[in-house]
Amino acid sequence: MARVSAAALRDFVARVFVALDLPHADAEIIAARMVEADLVGADGHGVFRLPQYVRRLKGGGVNKRPDISVNHTGPATALVDGDNGMGHLVMTRAAQTAIELAKKSGVAWVGARRSNHAGAASVYAEMPVRAGMISIYSAVASANHMPPWGGVDSLLGTNPLAIGLPMGGDAPVMLDIATTVVSYGTVKSYELRGEKMPEGWMVDKATGGPLTDPERASEGFLLPIGGYKGAGLSMILGLLAGVLNGAGVGRDVVDFNYDNKSTANTGQFILALDVGRFIDPPVFADMARRHLDELRNSECLPGVARIRLPGDDRAARRADRERDGVPLSTPLRSQLDAVAAETGVAMLAST
């Protein structure tokens, strides 16, 4: 794969959004959140999504110049109305609001409605972490790709869950998972590269057998993590991010993969918890580090090279990609070149 510097990628993405009539400041925020996803390895939620965002913006499904507002509903709670703006802008405001509230109250829960797809969950979970806070983030996915356990009607999303814990000067603990075995973005990336999927990701609706051709993804559904437990977790997160915020869930979800015109009303939430309200942050980091080291250094199963914990490789991957550039596949580069031609901006150059 050819590599492109993170700076060049941010500049390119921002120029595309400005060409689509988004304010320059908003375009830079969106570009920063998207490229951050690529830097930490969430490749299905970064620049990979740019052609899809362009289609939605050009189709009128997303408000290019939203008036995002915050309703402070209590000392530690708020509800952000995204005015159908890009989800990256809405969740940036929500995370900033959660940090501000948690500094005053020790804890904050901020919901969002009338939002859109915001990319990688960990990008927003890491914002409170940088302020020394524990964070939890979730969202109603921007399409339904999973049925309730035992069913065939896709009424649940891949509804992500990200949980971050600050570790002082060390890289944070960061769990970022879909409630399905893989995200749908991963399926689309396999399709883009012309690769077959492993068995166990998707099931054929008609036969109940494994579906491994990503081009036939519409004929099947994604399997949940942990069987019925994952399906239950997706449902609960959907209710918290959707119903609680007055946002879409279930049959009300707009599939942004195919619909470029309809308002999505995506729901999200973020929780921020000030570690210092419970324990001195350096003490917390030292104690957590000791337990994490015990886990990493425990005996491995035969054939397992090392025990890897959530967030272990994020810092190393980010450093590698900041230094050597973000790897982009040839098919993705072709899509980005097409976006450049469509919007009239200069194409990317490899490092």
N, C-alpha and C positions, 0 to 999 in steps of 0.2 A: 504493500500500500504506500502511496505517496503521502508525505507528511506536509502539513501546512501549519505555520506558526499560529499560536493562539491569538496573538495580536492581529494578524492578518485576517483570521477567521472572524474575530469580533468586528473588525472594521467592515468586512464584506457583508456580514449579516445586518449590521446597523445601516449600511448604505442601501441594502435592499428594502428595509422597512421605511427608510426616509423616502425612497423612490415611490413607495406605496402611500405616501402622504401621512405617515406617522410623525409626530414631533420628534426632533432630533434626540432630546433627552430620554424620551420613552424608548426610542429605537436602541439607544445605548444600553439601557437597563435590560431590555429583552435579550439583546445580543450577549451581554455579560452572563445572564442566567443560562442561556442555551449553551454557550461555549464552556461554562463551568461544568455542565453535565458531561460534555465530551472529555474534559480534562480528568475527571474522576472515574471515567470508564462507563458512564451510563449512555452508551453510544446510540441507543434507540430513542433517546429523548433530547438529544442536542440538535446539532445542525441537520441531522437526518430528517428532522421534522419541518425544515424550512419550506420545502415545496408545498407541503400540506397547509402550513400557515398562510402562505401566499394565496393559495386557492380560496381559503376561507375569507381572507381579507378582501380579495378581488370580488368574491361572490356576495359580499355584504353580510356574511354571517357573524362578523366581528366588528365592533365599533372601533374605528381608527383613532378617535380622539375622545376617549371616555372621561367622564367627570366622576372619578372614583371618590366615594365618601365613606366616612367612618362614623358609625353610631355607637357612642360609648354607653352601653346599657348598664354598667355598674363599675365599681372600683377595679374589678379584675376581669371584666368581660367587654367584648365589643363585637359588632357585626359590620363587616365591610361589604358595601354594595359596589360591585365592579363595573356597573353600567355597561355590561357586555364587552368590556375591554379585554385585551390579551391577558391570559392568566398569569403570566410572568409579572406583569405590573400589579395585578390585584394581590397576588400572594406576597410580593415584596412589601406592599403596604401593610398587609395583614401581619407579616412577621415583624416588621418594624413596630407596629402597634403593640404586639404581644410583648416585645422586649421592653418598651416604654412602660407598659402597665405592670409587668413583673418586677421592674426596678422599684416601683412604688408599693405594690401589694404582695410581692413575693411569688405570685403565681398569676398567670393570665390564660384565658381561653378566648381565642378570636376566631369567629366563623366568617365565611365568605360566601356570597351568592352572586348570581348574575356575572359569573366569571367564565373562564374558558380553560382549555388544556394549558398547564403551566410547566410541563416538562418533568424533570427528575425530582422526586420527592426530597431526596437528601439535600438538594441545593437550598431548600427553605428550612429544613430541619437544622442545617448547619449555621444559619444566621443567629438564632439564640445561643447556640453552643459557643460561638465566638464571643458572646457577651458573658460567658461563664454560666450559662443556664442549660438545664436539661430540656429537651424539646421532643414533642410528638407531633407529627404531621400526617394528615390523611386527606383523601379527596374521593369524590365520586368520579370514576373513570369516564372518559369522553366517548365511550361506546360500551355496549354490553356484549361480552364474549363468553359468558358462563351461565348455565342454568342453576336453579336451586338443586341441591343434592338429590339425585334420582330423577330429575326432569330433563326436558330437551329444549324448553323455551329459554333463550338467552335473556335473562332478566337481571343478572348481576354483572358488575364490572370487575376488572382486574384490581379494583380499588387498592391503591398502594398504602403502605404503612412505613414511615421512617421515624426512627427514634435515635436521638443523638445525646451523648453524654460528654461533657468537657473533661479533658485530662490535663489541665494545666498547659505546659508547653509542648506536650506530646500530641500526636494526632488523636482526634476524638474517637470514641467508640461510635460507630454509625451503622445501624441496621436499616437497610432500605430494601423492601421486598414488595412484590406484587402478591396479592392473595391467590393468584393462579400460579401454576408451576413456572411459567415464564410470562413476561409482559407481551402484549400484542405487538409492541414495537419490535421486539425480538423476532416475532414471526414475520413481520414486514421486512426486516433486514435480511432474513434468510431468503425471502422471495426476491428481494432486490439483487442478491448475489447468486440467485439460481441454485440454492442449496436445499437439500432435503432436511426436514426436521427429524430429530430423534423420536422414537416412539415414547409415549407417555406424556407428551405435551398437549395433543389435541385428540378428540374423539369424533368420528364420523357420526352425524346425527341419525343417518338412515340405518346404519348397521351396528353402531356401538363399538366398532373396531377402531384401531389406531389410524390416525390421519397424519401423514408425513409430508404431503405435498403442500407447501405454503400457498400455492396459487389456488388451492381448493379450500382455503381457510373458511370461506363463507359457508361451506357445506358442513362445518363442524363447530365444535366449541372447545375452549380451553379447559383443562382440568384444574381443580383447586389444589392448593397445597394441603397436605394432610387430610385428603378426603373430605368428609362432611365438615370437619373442623374449619378448613379453609373457606368453604362455602358459607359457613356461619359467620366467620370473621368478616368476609366481604359484605354480608348483609348488614351486620352491626355498623361497620364503618360507613356504609352507604346511608344508613339512617342518621348517623351523627353528622356526616358532612352534607347530606342532602336535606332530609326532612327537617332537622333542627334549624337549618338556615333558610328554609323556604326555597330550596334549590331542587333541581330535577333528580329523580332516582327511578329505577325500574323502567317502565314503559315510557316515562317522560324524558329519558335521556336521548339526546340527539347524537346520532353516530357521525362524528366529525370526519370519519374516513370517507364518507360518501355524500354528506350533506354540507354544501358550502354556503347555504343561504339562511338556514334557520338559526335563531338565537338558542344557544346551548343551555344557559342558566346552570353552569357547572358549580357545584358546591365543594368547599374545602374547609378545613379547620387546622389551627395550629395552637399548641399548648406550650407555654414557656414557664419553667420553674427555676427560681433562683436558688442555686445550691447553697449559698451562704445563709439562707434562712434555716438550714438544718444542720450544717456541718461546715467547718472552715474549708473552703475550696481546695487549698493545697493538701489538707489531710484527706479529703475525699479522693483526690487524684492519686495520692500515695497508696491508700487502702485498695482502691479499685485496681491500680497497677499491679499490686501484689497478687490479687486474685486472678487477674488476667494472665499474668506470667505463669501462675500455677496451671491454668488451662492450656496455654500454649506449650508448656514444657512437659505436659503429661504424656503418658505412653501412647504411641500411635498404633492403630491397627496394622496388620501386615499389608504392605503395598501402599500405605499412606506415607507420603514424604514429610508432611508437617501438618500441624493443626493450625488452621487459619480462622481468626475471629472476625466478626463484623467490623469493617473499617481498617483492618490491618494493611491492606494493599492500596488504600486510597491515596495516602500521602506519597508513596513511592511512584504510583502511576501518574499522579498529578505532576510531580517533579520531572518525571521522564517526558511527559508531553509538553510541559512548559519549556523544557530544554530543547527537545528534538522535534517538536511539532505534534499536532493531532493527526493520527493516521486516518485517511479517507480512502475507501474502496473506489475502484475505477467506476463502477456504476453510479455511486453516490456523487463522484466528481462530475460525471456527465449530467446528472440531475441539477447540480448546482450551477453548471455552465448554462444549462437551459434557463434556470431562474435568472441568471445574469442577463442573458439575451432578452428575456421577457420583460425585465424591469429596466433595462438600459443601463446597467452598472457594469463596471470593469470586472472581468473574471478573476478568480483566485489564481495565485501563482504558488507552486510548490516551494518548500524551503530547500 
